[in-house]
Amino acid sequence: MESLENQFLIAMPSLNDPYFNKTVTYICEHNDDGAMGLIINLPVNITLNELLAQLDEDKQDLPELAQQVLTGGPVSTDRGFVLHSPQQGWRSSLALSDDIMITTSKDILMALGSEDAPPHYMVTLGYAGWGPGQLEQEIKANSWLTMPADSEILFKTPIEQRWQKATEKLGIDLAHLSSDVGHA
Protein backbone atom coordinates (compact mmCIF):
# COMPACT_ATOMS: atom_id res chain seq x y z
CA MET A 1 0.00 0.00 0.00
CA GLU A 2 1.29 3.45 -0.75
CA SER A 3 1.94 5.84 2.12
CA LEU A 4 -1.05 7.49 3.76
CA GLU A 5 1.00 10.44 5.04
CA ASN A 6 -0.89 13.72 4.78
CA GLN A 7 -4.19 11.85 4.47
CA PHE A 8 -7.29 11.85 6.63
CA LEU A 9 -8.58 8.57 8.05
CA ILE A 10 -12.33 8.89 8.36
CA ALA A 11 -13.97 6.40 10.69
CA MET A 12 -16.75 4.42 9.07
CA PRO A 13 -20.09 4.71 10.89
CA SER A 14 -19.79 1.02 11.76
CA LEU A 15 -16.51 1.53 13.66
CA ASN A 16 -17.77 0.96 17.19
CA ASP A 17 -14.46 1.45 18.96
CA PRO A 18 -15.35 3.96 21.72
CA TYR A 19 -12.13 5.87 21.12
CA PHE A 20 -12.34 6.18 17.33
CA ASN A 21 -16.09 6.35 16.68
CA LYS A 22 -16.81 9.17 14.19
CA THR A 23 -13.25 10.46 14.25
CA VAL A 24 -11.06 12.06 11.64
CA THR A 25 -7.37 11.31 12.05
CA TYR A 26 -4.60 13.18 10.29
CA ILE A 27 -1.82 10.74 9.34
CA CYS A 28 1.58 12.30 10.09
CA GLU A 29 3.73 9.27 9.31
CA HIS A 30 3.13 5.96 7.52
CA ASN A 31 5.85 3.54 6.45
CA ASP A 32 6.94 -0.10 6.84
CA ASP A 33 7.27 0.41 10.61
CA GLY A 34 3.60 1.42 11.01
CA ALA A 35 1.68 4.67 11.20
CA MET A 36 1.23 7.64 13.51
CA GLY A 37 -1.62 10.12 13.38
CA LEU A 38 -3.52 12.73 15.37
CA ILE A 39 -7.28 12.66 15.91
CA ILE A 40 -8.51 16.14 14.97
CA ASN A 41 -12.09 16.10 16.25
CA LEU A 42 -12.05 14.68 19.77
CA PRO A 43 -11.83 17.49 22.37
CA VAL A 44 -10.70 16.95 25.93
CA ASN A 45 -12.11 18.89 28.84
CA ILE A 46 -9.41 21.57 28.86
CA THR A 47 -8.93 24.78 26.92
CA LEU A 48 -5.63 26.00 25.55
CA ASN A 49 -5.67 28.79 28.17
CA GLU A 50 -5.94 26.19 30.95
CA LEU A 51 -3.22 23.98 29.48
CA LEU A 52 -0.80 26.89 29.08
CA ALA A 53 -1.51 28.07 32.64
CA GLN A 54 -0.35 24.64 33.83
CA LEU A 55 2.92 25.11 31.94
CA ASP A 56 3.47 28.74 32.96
CA GLU A 57 1.35 30.26 35.73
CA ASP A 58 2.21 33.76 34.43
CA LYS A 59 0.72 33.01 30.99
CA GLN A 60 -2.05 35.52 30.31
CA ASP A 61 -5.59 34.23 29.71
CA LEU A 62 -6.47 35.26 26.14
CA PRO A 63 -9.78 34.99 24.23
CA GLU A 64 -8.03 33.47 21.18
CA LEU A 65 -6.76 30.63 23.39
CA ALA A 66 -10.24 29.59 24.53
CA GLN A 67 -10.22 26.78 21.95
CA GLN A 68 -10.39 23.19 23.15
CA VAL A 69 -7.32 21.00 23.34
CA LEU A 70 -7.84 17.75 21.43
CA THR A 71 -7.12 14.14 22.23
CA GLY A 72 -4.68 13.17 19.49
CA GLY A 73 -5.02 9.51 20.41
CA PRO A 74 -4.65 6.97 23.19
CA VAL A 75 -0.84 6.69 23.06
CA SER A 76 1.45 8.94 25.19
CA THR A 77 -1.37 11.23 26.32
CA ASP A 78 1.13 13.32 28.28
CA ARG A 79 2.87 14.41 25.04
CA GLY A 80 1.69 17.50 23.20
CA PHE A 81 1.63 18.05 19.45
CA VAL A 82 0.87 21.28 17.62
CA LEU A 83 -0.42 20.99 14.06
CA HIS A 84 -0.07 24.38 12.42
CA SER A 85 0.18 26.36 9.22
CA PRO A 86 3.75 26.67 7.91
CA GLN A 87 6.07 28.79 10.00
CA GLN A 88 9.77 28.26 10.53
CA GLY A 89 11.77 28.91 13.66
CA TRP A 90 10.50 26.33 16.14
CA ARG A 91 12.89 23.87 17.76
CA SER A 92 11.13 20.60 16.91
CA SER A 93 9.20 21.19 13.70
CA LEU A 94 8.61 19.01 10.70
CA ALA A 95 6.86 20.02 7.49
CA LEU A 96 4.21 17.41 6.73
CA SER A 97 2.97 19.09 3.55
CA ASP A 98 3.09 22.50 1.88
CA ASP A 99 0.41 23.80 4.26
CA ILE A 100 0.77 21.71 7.44
CA MET A 101 3.59 21.42 9.97
CA ILE A 102 3.89 19.61 13.29
CA THR A 103 5.87 20.95 16.25
CA THR A 104 6.48 19.20 19.55
CA SER A 105 8.57 21.76 21.43
CA LYS A 106 7.41 24.01 24.27
CA ASP A 107 8.59 27.19 22.49
CA ILE A 108 5.61 27.14 20.10
CA LEU A 109 3.16 26.60 22.96
CA MET A 110 4.42 29.66 24.78
CA ALA A 111 4.09 31.75 21.58
CA LEU A 112 0.44 30.84 21.01
CA GLY A 113 -1.78 33.87 21.39
CA SER A 114 1.04 36.26 20.47
CA GLU A 115 2.04 37.82 17.15
CA ASP A 116 4.76 35.16 16.90
CA ALA A 117 2.21 32.32 16.70
CA PRO A 118 1.41 30.59 13.41
CA PRO A 119 -1.81 31.91 11.84
CA HIS A 120 -3.59 28.54 12.25
CA TYR A 121 -2.95 25.84 14.84
CA MET A 122 -4.45 23.11 16.99
CA VAL A 123 -3.00 21.39 20.05
CA THR A 124 -3.42 17.69 20.73
CA LEU A 125 -2.39 15.49 23.62
CA GLY A 126 -1.33 11.96 22.68
CA TYR A 127 -1.39 10.25 19.32
CA ALA A 128 -2.84 7.26 17.50
CA GLY A 129 -0.37 4.57 16.50
CA TRP A 130 -0.49 1.42 14.38
CA GLY A 131 2.09 -1.34 14.11
CA PRO A 132 3.44 -2.66 10.79
CA GLY A 133 0.53 -3.60 8.52
CA GLN A 134 -2.11 -2.91 11.20
CA LEU A 135 -3.62 0.18 9.56
CA GLU A 136 -3.70 -1.53 6.16
CA GLN A 137 -5.64 -4.42 7.73
CA GLU A 138 -8.12 -2.04 9.35
CA ILE A 139 -8.70 -0.32 5.99
CA LYS A 140 -9.25 -3.71 4.31
CA ALA A 141 -11.70 -4.58 7.12
CA ASN A 142 -13.74 -1.50 6.13
CA SER A 143 -13.04 0.48 9.34
CA TRP A 144 -11.68 3.58 7.61
CA LEU A 145 -12.01 5.66 4.48
CA THR A 146 -9.11 7.81 3.35
CA MET A 147 -8.84 11.12 1.57
CA PRO A 148 -6.15 13.77 1.10
CA ALA A 149 -5.85 16.04 4.13
CA ASP A 150 -7.60 19.37 3.81
CA SER A 151 -6.25 22.37 5.74
CA GLU A 152 -9.70 24.00 5.56
CA ILE A 153 -11.15 21.10 7.59
CA LEU A 154 -8.10 21.05 9.87
CA PHE A 155 -7.94 24.70 10.77
CA LYS A 156 -11.19 26.43 9.81
CA THR A 157 -13.97 23.90 10.44
CA PRO A 158 -15.42 23.72 13.97
CA ILE A 159 -14.31 20.57 15.81
CA GLU A 160 -17.81 19.10 16.05
CA GLN A 161 -18.31 19.44 12.25
CA ARG A 162 -15.03 17.90 11.04
CA TRP A 163 -16.24 14.30 10.62
CA GLN A 164 -19.34 15.44 8.71
CA LYS A 165 -17.38 17.89 6.52
CA ALA A 166 -14.76 15.24 5.70
CA THR A 167 -17.44 12.73 4.70
CA GLU A 168 -19.23 15.37 2.60
CA LYS A 169 -15.96 16.17 0.84
CA LEU A 170 -15.74 12.50 -0.19
CA GLY A 171 -19.04 13.03 -2.02
CA ILE A 172 -20.83 10.13 -0.36
CA ASP A 173 -23.49 9.84 2.30
CA LEU A 174 -22.03 7.57 4.97
CA ALA A 175 -25.51 6.85 6.30
CA HIS A 176 -26.06 4.76 3.17
CA LEU A 177 -22.83 2.78 3.37
CA SER A 178 -22.80 -0.82 4.46
CA SER A 179 -20.15 -2.16 6.81
CA ASP A 180 -20.19 -5.49 4.93
CA VAL A 181 -17.17 -6.27 2.82
CA GLY A 182 -17.96 -8.25 -0.28
CA HIS A 183 -17.43 -8.73 -3.96
CA ALA A 184 -19.61 -7.61 -6.83
N, C-alpha and C positions, 0 to 999 in steps of 0.2 A: 504494500500500500504506500502511496506517496505521502509525504509529510503533511500533517494537518496543522502545522505552525501557521499562526495568523488566521485561524479559522474559528468560527463559533461552533460549539457542540450544542445542539438544541435538544433537550430532553423530550422524548416522545411522550404523549399523554399517558401511555401505558406503563411508563417507568415509575414504579411504585416505591422506589427507594425513598425513605423519608428525607434524606439529605439532598437528593438530586431531583426530586419531583418538580417539574415545570421550571427548570433552571436553564440558563444560558451560560456556557463556560467558554472563556477565551483561552485558546490553546497557545501557550507561550513557547513550548518546546515539545517536539515529537521526533523521535529517532529510534534506532534499534534498541536503545536502553529503556524505552518507555515514553511516557508523555507527562507533561506538567501543565496545568491550566489554572485559571482563576474564575470562580463563579462570579458573575457580574450582576446578579439580581437577587441576592439573598442577604438582606440587611441584618446586622446584629443590633442589640439594644444599646448602642452607644453612638454619639455623634462625634464628628471630627474634633469639635471643640473639647469634648470630654476626654477623648483619647490624648490630645495634645497637652491638656492640663495634667494628665498623669505623667507625661514625659518631662514637662517643664511647668512648674506651678506658677511661674511668672508669665506664661503665654496668655495673651489677651484673648478674651472671648469675642469672636467676630461673627457677624451674621452670615458671611459667605462660607463659614466653616460649620454651619448647622447641619450639613448633609450627613447622612448615615454612613457609618463605616460598614463594609460588607464582609461577609464570611467568604473568603476565597476558596475554602474547602476544608475538609476534615483533618488534613495533615499539617503539623507544625503551626497550630493556631496561635502561638505566641509570636510568630514572625509576621512582619508587616511588608506589604508590597504596594507600591504606588504605580498604577497604570496612568500614563499621562501623554499629552500631546508633545511632540518633539521639542526638546530643549536641552542643550548641552550644559556641562558644568557640574553635574552631580557626581559624587564619588563612585557609586555603584549603579551605573545605568547601562542599559543595553537597548539598542534600537531593535524593535521587533518587526517593524514595517516602516514605510515612509511617514506614517502619521500616528504611530503608537510606540511608546517607549515604556520600559519598566525600570524602576529604581527601588533599591532595597536599603538605602542608607538613610540615617537620621537627618542628614542635612536638608533633604528635600521636605521632610515632614515639618521641620522648623520654619521653612520658607513659605509654607502654605498660608494663604491669606494675606501675603505681602505682594509687592510689585515684582518680586523675584520669582514668584511661583509660576509654573507652567499655566497657560490659559485654561486647559482642561485637565482634570485629574479625578481619580477615584482611589480610595484606600481600602485595601482588603487585609484581613488577618487570616493566615493559613492559605493552603493551596490544595488542589485536587491532583492526585498522582495515580498513574497507571504503570504497571510493570510491563516488561517486553511482551508485545502482542495482546495485552489485555484490552486496550481500547479498541483495537481492530476487531476482537471477538465481540465486544459489546455492540459495536456498529453492525456487525453481521447478525447479531441477535435482535436487531431492530430496536435498540434502546435509545439511539441517538440519530439525529439528522445533522448534516454539516453544511456550512455555507461560509463564504469568505467573511472575515470580520468586517464590521462596519463601524467606523468611528462615530457616526451619527447616533447609532444605537448605544455605543459605549459611553459617550460623553454628553449627549444632549437629550436622550430619552429618559423620562422618569423611571426609577428602579422598578416599580410595580408594573410598568408597561413593556419592559424589555423582552420578555418571553413572547408576548403577543406580537410585538413589532417584528421580532426576528422571524416568527412563523409567517406573518403576513408578507415579509420580504421574499420568502421562499415561493410565494404565489400559490400556496395550498392551504386548505382549511383542515387543520389537524383534528378537528372534531370528526371528520369523515375518514380518517385513516384507521386502518386495522392494525392491531399489534401482531397479527399472524404473519409468519414468514412462509412464503410458498412459491410455487412456480406457475407460470401461465401456461 
